[in-house]
Amino acid sequence: MNYAEVGRRGEELAGRLLKRHGYRILATNVRGHFGEIDIIARKKDCHVFVEVRTRTGDAFGTPEESITRRKMGKMVVCALDYIASHKELREANWRIDVVAIELDRNGAQVRAEIIEGAVPID
């Protein structure tokens, strides 16, 4: 699997996982002025911006370990930009979750985990 295929497979598996855990997917691959949000969802009374990280091995660490402070900052800016352009969300509860997906060499899921509130928004 090439890099793009790994990413697509991870996002597909993440969407299924989120749905099983009560998330309602509102949009995927949303491009804004400051970058892309992988998944925008809703769980109960909270809007959730989801970053999907997928790896096929542990040579570079776990998927969640790949999120740097810089990336976290960019995720917050992307979420705030989205909220600013959607008036109905300005007073809404929101958070940023991470879905960590690990695949084997054939693209089969080895691990999938939702990390709620993974990125501080304060």
C-alpha positions as CSV (number, residue, x, y, z in Angstrom):
1,M,0.0,0.0,0.0
2,N,1.3,3.5,-0.8
3,Y,1.0,6.5,1.5
4,A,-2.3,7.7,-0.1
5,E,-3.9,4.2,0.1
6,V,-2.9,3.9,3.8
7,G,-4.5,7.3,4.5
8,R,-7.7,6.4,2.7
9,R,-7.9,3.0,4.4
10,G,-7.3,4.6,7.8
11,E,-10.1,7.2,7.3
12,E,-12.5,4.6,6.1
13,L,-11.8,2.4,9.2
14,A,-12.0,5.5,11.5
15,G,-15.4,6.4,10.1
16,R,-16.7,3.0,10.9
17,L,-15.2,3.0,14.4
18,L,-16.7,6.5,15.1
19,K,-20.2,5.4,14.0
20,R,-20.0,2.3,16.2
21,H,-19.2,4.6,19.1
22,G,-22.2,6.9,18.6
23,Y,-20.6,9.6,16.5
24,R,-22.7,11.0,13.6
25,I,-20.4,11.9,10.7
26,L,-21.2,15.3,9.3
27,A,-18.4,15.8,6.8
28,T,-15.1,14.4,5.7
29,N,-11.9,15.9,4.3
30,V,-13.0,19.5,4.8
31,R,-10.6,22.0,3.4
32,G,-10.3,25.4,5.0
33,H,-8.0,28.4,4.8
34,F,-5.5,26.8,7.2
35,G,-5.6,23.1,6.3
36,E,-7.8,20.1,6.2
37,I,-10.0,18.5,8.8
38,D,-10.3,14.7,8.3
39,I,-13.7,14.2,9.9
40,I,-16.3,16.5,11.4
41,A,-18.8,14.6,13.6
42,R,-21.3,15.1,16.3
43,K,-21.5,13.0,19.5
44,K,-24.4,13.8,21.8
45,D,-24.3,17.6,22.3
46,C,-20.6,18.1,21.1
47,H,-19.2,18.8,17.7
48,V,-16.0,16.8,17.2
49,F,-13.2,17.6,14.8
50,V,-11.3,14.3,14.2
51,E,-7.7,13.8,13.1
52,V,-7.1,10.3,11.7
53,R,-3.5,9.0,12.0
54,T,-2.7,5.7,10.3
55,R,0.5,3.7,10.4
56,T,1.6,0.4,8.9
57,G,4.4,-0.3,11.3
58,D,6.0,1.0,14.4
59,A,9.3,2.2,12.9
60,F,8.3,5.8,13.4
61,G,6.2,5.3,16.6
62,T,2.5,4.9,17.2
63,P,0.0,6.9,15.1
64,E,-0.8,9.2,18.1
65,E,2.9,9.9,18.7
66,S,3.1,11.4,15.3
67,I,1.1,14.4,16.3
68,T,3.5,17.2,17.1
69,R,2.7,20.4,19.1
70,R,2.8,22.3,15.8
71,K,0.2,19.9,14.3
72,M,-2.0,20.3,17.4
73,G,-1.9,24.0,17.0
74,K,-2.8,23.7,13.3
75,M,-5.7,21.4,14.2
76,V,-7.1,24.0,16.7
77,V,-6.7,26.8,14.1
78,C,-8.6,24.7,11.5
79,A,-11.4,24.0,13.9
80,L,-11.7,27.6,15.0
81,D,-11.7,28.7,11.3
82,Y,-14.5,26.2,10.6
83,I,-16.5,27.4,13.6
84,A,-16.1,31.0,12.6
85,S,-17.6,30.2,9.2
86,H,-20.6,28.4,10.7
87,K,-22.6,30.8,12.8
88,E,-24.7,27.9,14.4
89,L,-21.5,26.5,16.0
90,R,-20.2,29.7,17.7
91,E,-21.8,28.8,21.0
92,A,-21.6,25.0,20.5
93,N,-19.5,22.6,22.6
94,W,-16.6,21.2,20.6
95,R,-13.4,19.2,21.0
96,I,-10.7,17.6,18.9
97,D,-10.4,13.8,19.0
98,V,-7.7,11.6,17.4
99,V,-8.4,8.2,15.9
100,A,-5.2,6.1,15.8
101,I,-5.2,3.2,13.3
102,E,-2.6,0.6,12.9
103,L,-2.6,-1.7,9.8
104,D,-0.6,-4.7,8.8
105,R,1.2,-4.8,5.5
106,N,-1.9,-6.0,3.7
107,G,-4.1,-3.2,5.0
108,A,-5.9,-5.2,7.7
109,Q,-6.6,-3.4,10.9
110,V,-4.4,-4.3,13.8
111,R,-5.5,-1.6,16.2
112,A,-8.0,1.2,16.3
113,E,-8.5,3.6,19.1
114,I,-10.5,6.8,19.7
115,I,-8.7,9.3,21.9
116,E,-11.3,11.8,23.0
117,G,-10.2,15.4,23.7
118,A,-6.7,14.5,22.5
119,V,-5.8,18.0,21.6
120,P,-6.1,20.8,24.2
121,I,-8.2,23.7,23.0
122,D,-7.5,26.2,25.8
